[in-house]
Amino acid sequence: MSEAREKMKVELLSITPDAEILIERAGRTCYQSEKAVTIESAREFIPKLIKMGHESPLEHAYATFRVTGGSRAMTHQLVRHRLCSFSQQSQRYVSETNFEYVVPESVPAEMVDDFKADMESIRQMYIRWKDRGLKSEDARFVLPNACTSEIVISANFRQFRHIFRLRCDKHAQWEIRAICRDMLFKLYNVAPSVFQDVLDKVVEQDRQVPDR
């Protein structure tokens, strides 16, 4: 595992209690087929909904994650998912004098020191502009996308399925792929019936193409 991946952390902050049971109850409301719902019945019912393409009941269940150690380059991709709610570390109000950064995995080992030297040059540039009187909101203009950031993301299960289908794909950028895979596995552990098919595709893809 690369140094960058070791620093990334995905924390599940909150999730709808008994999410699968709630989804079955919502789904059965559509068909007026009320019955006693259990976790066993939910895990049989929900895959049927997904197979039919009836995913709106999944929108009643939510999850919230906190992601740390990822780059601004990654969060710029993540916030494009407009049906989510985001709260992100501010570079306007928080000083980045001691900013940490992500070294892309594609940087050859013999060039890593050069990359780090460039980051230190940018740090000194940022400090210099702060010393000249610029507020953080303007000094941040010189900061790199490599800066790490902290972000909280909330979304319903249907939207997370959409995100995972896009961002866990082998063609996705390595950093957001790693973070979204982590979120996928965490949600699968809590609500397997909702995410089983997405996880299966990711696992099958891994068999064909080694993880990057």
Secondary structure, DSSP 8 states (H G I E B T S, - for coil): --HHHHH-EEEEEEE-TTHHHHHHHHHHHHHT------HHHHHHHHHHHHHHT--GGGGG-EEEEEEEEEEHHHHHHHTT-TTSEEEE--TTTS--TT--B---TTS-GGGHHHHHHHHHHHHHHHHHHHHTT--HHHHGGG--TTBEEEEEEEEEHHHHHHHHHHHTSTTS-HHHHHHHHHHHHHHHHH-HHHHHHHHHHHHHHHHHS---
